[in-house]
Every structure is written in structure tokens, then in C-alpha cells.
Amino acid sequence: MDSAIAHHPATFPQTARAAFAKAYPDQPVKLSHDLVGHSLLTLDALARLAERMPAASVEYNLGKLPLGVRPEDTPSNGLTLGETIRTIETNGSWAVLKNVERDPAYGALLDAALAELEPIVAAQTGPMLHREAFIFLSSPGSVTPFHMDPEHNILLQIMGTKTMMIFPARDEALVPAQKSEDFHGGGHRNLEWQDGFKARGTPFPLAPGDAVHVPVKAPHFVENGPAVSVSLSVTWRSDRSVAEGELHSFNALLRKRGLPTGAVSDRPERQGLRRLVYRIMRKLGA
């Protein structure tokens, strides 16, 4: 095992691991990484990866869309997936490759990156569960709307620049309790934006070699710079993130019955009794 790791240069230098250890799990923090120029992350390699992935794992379309476009009305860019990625600098599109860890080469890349962080994560939130990787390719100037994600996430910038604006997790002014309950019940990840929110966020400008840790459900939006952007997102779940989802789902059940809901603490994995009651109710089809 040690000799296998020795052939892989580290993804995260020691300084990045130290910064991550101080911030994890609750604070966003800027990190650095050494994957720029990696042979698996060139546009040509990503086009080949996309062409061998199942269609359900790839999304791509024109990048400049009206905010209210219906999914069935999303215009195709008239290109194949491979062409879209190879010419993304000029074709005004975006693409996301989901669960690239299912491809053995990219699975090894994810495992090597997360192995460096695993001791830090395990000490704070237990084992790394449900590890996944996503690759985002976007044309200049595209925007990812205000949203939140259920995983622990580190976004590594590979090509181009972008600014990620990250907001505090567990701020009910940004994400009301009922929105969290809906979200864990399968509701959409996008959040309602109000101009007054901007002052609560912290901008993280990212250039190739930069990375950022995004805490579970920390709301964020992304603005792409003037060049094509390629980013790799490595994600995992934990006992804490799973517990938080269960407790919000429990509150949704209680609210539906007109019963009082309970607070979800910042250490939800310790709220064992409430989680047990939720699991029993779910088993009984409550």
C-alpha cells in the first residue's frame, strides 16, 4: 500500500492539510492542491471520459439560459458531448460529469486525494462515507445559482478562474428550518436569493491550484471568470451529515402531524434518541 502511494504525488500539500484540519467540519477555508496539469484532467481526457460514461451521469447544454427555463425547453447546443468538452472555450456551454469515481482511473484519483484527509475527518466526524467525485466544465462568465449541497465537499480548481461565495451553514435567515426539511425529503437544492444576503457571504476567488472546503449545506453560488473553467469536486458523507438529514426528516414528519419539532444541534450525531424514534416511525410507515 505504501509503495502504491509513493508513486502518487500528494494531492494536498502539508500546509493545505493543516488548514483543513483547523477548519473542518464547520468552516469554509481556502486550500491548495497539486493536480493542475494532471493527465486525467485535460480537456481531451475529460472528453474521452464523458464519451464512455452512461448518459444519465452527464448533463450538458448551453450555458446562457433564462433563469426560468423549463427542463424540457433547455436548448441543445447542437454538438455531441465530446465536441462540447473539446470546444468548450468557444461554444458557450456547461457540462457536469457525475460520479466519475465509477471509472477506475478517476476512482483511484479520488481515493488518493481523500486518503490524505481521512485521519483528519475520522477524528472529527467519523468514517468517510459515500465518497463521490464530480467534474464541472463551464464556459466563460457562467453562473451557478444560490444553492446548498448535502455532502462535505472540497472543490479543486484545475483550469480557469471562478469566485465561490460561501455563506454560513445553519443560518436560518438563509435556510429556514422548513427548507431544510423539504430538502432532505427530496426538495430542490436551489435557495431563494435576497440581495440583503450578500453581506453574510465570504468570497473565495479560485485560480488553478486553489481549492476550497465547503461545509455541509453551507449555501453558496459561483461566478465563472473570463476563461473556460474546469473544477473537480471531491465529496463524502459522515455520521454527522447523515444524522442531520435524519433529524430534519424527523421534524418534517412531526410538522406534518401538527406536533412540535425539535432543534437540530451542531452535533446531530449525538441526538441518538430522536434518530431512533425517527427510524422506528419510518419503519412503521408513519
C-alpha positions in Angstrom: 0.0 0.0 0.0 2.8 2.4 1.0 4.7 1.8 -2.3 1.4 2.4 -4.3 1.0 5.8 -2.5 4.7 6.6 -3.1 4.1 6.7 -6.9 1.3 9.3 -6.4 2.5 12.8 -5.6 0.3 14.2 -2.8 -2.9 16.0 -3.9 -2.9 18.3 -0.9 0.4 19.8 0.4 1.1 19.7 4.2 0.0 23.4 4.6 -3.3 22.6 3.0 -3.9 19.6 5.2 -3.1 21.7 8.3 -5.5 24.5 7.2 -8.2 21.9 6.5 -7.7 20.3 10.0 -8.3 23.7 11.7 -11.5 24.4 9.7 -13.2 21.0 9.3 -16.1 20.4 9.6 -17.9 23.7 10.1 -15.8 26.5 8.5 -15.1 27.1 4.8 -11.4 27.5 4.1 -9.2 28.1 1.0 -6.7 25.3 0.3 -4.1 24.5 -2.3 -3.6 21.3 -4.4 -1.2 19.8 -6.9 -3.5 18.3 -9.6 -3.1 21.1 -12.2 -1.9 19.6 -15.4 -2.8 16.0 -14.3 -3.1 13.8 -17.4 -6.7 12.7 -16.4 -7.9 16.3 -16.1 -7.0 17.7 -19.6 -10.0 18.7 -21.8 -9.1 15.8 -24.2 -9.0 13.2 -21.3 -12.3 14.6 -19.9 -13.9 14.4 -23.4 -12.9 10.7 -23.6 -14.2 10.1 -20.1 -17.5 11.7 -20.9 -17.9 9.6 -24.0 -17.6 6.4 -22.1 -19.8 7.4 -19.2 -23.5 6.4 -19.0 -25.8 9.2 -20.4 -27.6 9.6 -17.0 -24.3 10.6 -15.4 -23.6 13.6 -17.8 -25.5 16.8 -18.2 -24.7 19.5 -20.7 -26.4 22.3 -22.5 -26.0 26.0 -23.5 -24.6 28.0 -20.6 -26.5 31.2 -21.1 -30.1 30.3 -20.2 -33.0 32.3 -18.9 -33.5 31.7 -15.1 -37.0 30.3 -15.6 -36.4 27.9 -18.4 -38.3 24.6 -18.1 -36.1 21.5 -18.3 -37.9 20.2 -21.4 -37.2 23.6 -23.1 -33.5 23.7 -22.4 -31.9 24.2 -25.8 -29.3 21.7 -27.1 -26.1 23.3 -28.3 -26.2 21.1 -31.4 -22.9 19.3 -30.6 -22.0 15.9 -29.3 -20.8 15.6 -25.7 -17.2 15.0 -26.8 -17.3 18.1 -29.1 -18.9 20.2 -26.4 -16.0 19.5 -24.0 -13.2 19.8 -26.6 -14.5 23.2 -27.8 -16.0 24.5 -24.5 -13.7 27.6 -24.7 -15.8 28.9 -27.5 -19.2 27.2 -27.6 -20.9 28.9 -24.6 -21.9 25.7 -22.8 -21.5 24.0 -19.5 -21.2 20.3 -18.6 -21.1 18.2 -15.4 -19.7 14.7 -15.2 -21.3 13.0 -12.2 -19.9 10.1 -10.2 -16.7 9.9 -12.2 -15.3 7.7 -9.4 -17.1 4.8 -11.1 -14.4 5.0 -13.7 -11.4 3.1 -12.3 -8.7 5.7 -13.1 -10.8 8.5 -11.6 -11.8 6.4 -8.7 -8.1 5.9 -7.9 -7.6 9.7 -8.2 -10.5 10.3 -5.7 -9.2 7.6 -3.3 -5.7 9.0 -3.3 -6.9 12.6 -2.6 -9.3 11.5 0.2 -6.8 9.2 1.9 -4.7 12.3 2.7 -7.6 13.8 4.6 -9.1 10.7 6.1 -7.3 10.9 9.5 -8.5 14.5 10.0 -12.1 13.7 9.0 -12.3 10.5 11.1 -11.2 12.3 14.2 -13.9 14.9 13.8 -16.9 13.3 12.2 -16.1 9.6 11.9 -15.5 7.4 8.8 -15.8 8.9 5.3 -19.0 7.5 3.9 -20.4 7.5 0.3 -17.4 9.1 -1.5 -18.1 10.7 -4.8 -16.4 12.9 -7.4 -17.9 15.4 -9.9 -16.2 17.4 -12.7 -17.6 20.8 -13.7 -16.7 22.4 -17.1 -18.1 25.8 -17.9 -17.6 28.5 -20.5 -16.5 32.0 -19.5 -18.9 34.1 -17.5 -21.4 31.4 -16.4 -23.1 31.5 -13.0 -24.2 28.6 -10.7 -27.2 29.9 -8.7 -27.5 30.1 -4.9 -27.9 26.6 -3.5 -26.7 24.1 -0.9 -25.4 20.5 -1.0 -25.8 17.6 1.5 -22.2 16.5 1.4 -18.8 17.5 2.8 -17.1 19.0 -0.3 -13.7 20.2 -1.5 -13.7 21.9 -4.9 -10.3 21.9 -6.6 -9.8 24.4 -9.4 -8.0 22.9 -12.4 -8.3 25.4 -15.2 -9.6 29.0 -15.4 -10.9 31.1 -12.5 -14.1 31.4 -10.6 -15.3 33.0 -7.4 -17.3 30.9 -4.9 -19.3 33.0 -2.5 -19.9 30.8 0.7 -22.4 31.6 3.4 -22.6 30.2 7.0 -24.3 26.8 7.4 -27.2 26.6 9.9 -28.1 30.2 9.4 -32.0 30.1 9.5 -32.2 33.5 7.9 -30.6 32.0 4.8 -32.1 28.5 5.0 -35.4 28.4 7.1 -35.9 25.1 9.0 -38.7 24.1 6.7 -36.5 24.5 3.7 -34.0 22.0 5.3 -36.8 19.6 6.0 -38.1 19.8 2.3 -34.5 19.5 1.0 -33.9 16.3 3.0 -37.2 15.0 1.7 -36.0 15.3 -1.9 -36.7 19.0 -2.4 -34.6 21.1 -4.8 -31.1 22.3 -3.7 -31.6 25.8 -5.0 -32.4 28.5 -2.4 -34.3 31.7 -2.5 -31.9 34.7 -3.0 -32.4 38.1 -1.4 -30.0 41.0 -2.0 -29.5 41.6 1.7 -27.8 38.1 2.0 -24.7 39.2 0.1 -23.1 40.8 3.2 -23.3 37.5 5.1 -21.1 35.7 2.5 -17.3 35.3 2.1 -15.9 35.4 -1.4 -13.3 32.7 -2.3 -11.5 33.6 -5.5 -10.1 30.4 -7.1 -7.3 30.1 -9.7 -5.7 26.8 -10.9 -4.1 25.1 -7.9 -6.6 26.6 -5.4 -9.2 24.6 -3.6 -12.0 25.4 -1.1 -13.6 23.4 1.6 -17.4 23.9 1.6 -19.2 22.6 4.8 -22.3 20.5 4.6 -25.3 22.7 3.5 -23.3 25.9 3.5 -25.2 28.0 0.9 -23.1 29.2 -2.0 -23.1 30.5 -5.5 -20.4 30.5 -8.1 -19.4 33.1 -10.8 -17.1 31.9 -13.5 -14.2 34.1 -14.7 -13.3 35.2 -18.3 -11.8 31.8 -19.3 -13.1 28.2 -19.5 -13.3 26.7 -16.1 -12.6 23.1 -15.1 -13.2 22.1 -11.4 -13.0 18.7 -9.6 -15.3 18.3 -6.6 -14.5 15.5 -4.1 -17.2 14.8 -1.6 -18.1 12.4 1.2 -20.8 12.0 3.9 -20.3 11.4 7.6 -22.1 10.2 10.6 -22.8 13.9 11.3 -24.2 14.7 7.8 -26.4 11.6 7.9 -27.7 12.4 11.4 -28.5 15.9 10.3 -30.6 14.6 7.4 -32.4 12.2 9.6 -33.3 14.8 12.2 -34.6 17.3 9.6 -36.7 14.4 8.1 -38.0 13.6 11.6 -39.0 17.2 12.1 -40.8 17.1 8.7 -42.8 14.1 9.9 -43.7 15.8 13.2 -44.7 19.0 11.4 -47.0 17.1 9.1 -48.8 15.8 12.2 -49.0 19.1 13.9 -46.6 18.0 16.6 -43.8 20.2 17.9 -40.4 19.9 16.1 -37.1 19.7 17.9 -33.9 21.6 17.4 -31.1 20.0 15.3 -27.9 20.6 17.3 -24.5 21.3 15.8 -23.5 17.8 16.9 -26.6 15.9 15.5 -24.8 12.5 15.7 -25.2 12.7 19.5 -29.0 13.0 19.2 -29.4 9.3 19.3 -32.8 9.0 20.9 -34.5 11.3 18.3 -32.8 9.4 15.5 -34.0 6.1 16.9 -37.6 7.3 17.1 -37.4 8.6 13.5 -36.1 5.3 12.3 -38.9 3.4 14.1 -41.6 5.8 12.7 -40.2 5.4 9.2 -40.2 1.6 9.5 -43.8 1.7 10.6 -44.6 3.8 7.6 -45.6 6.8 9.8 
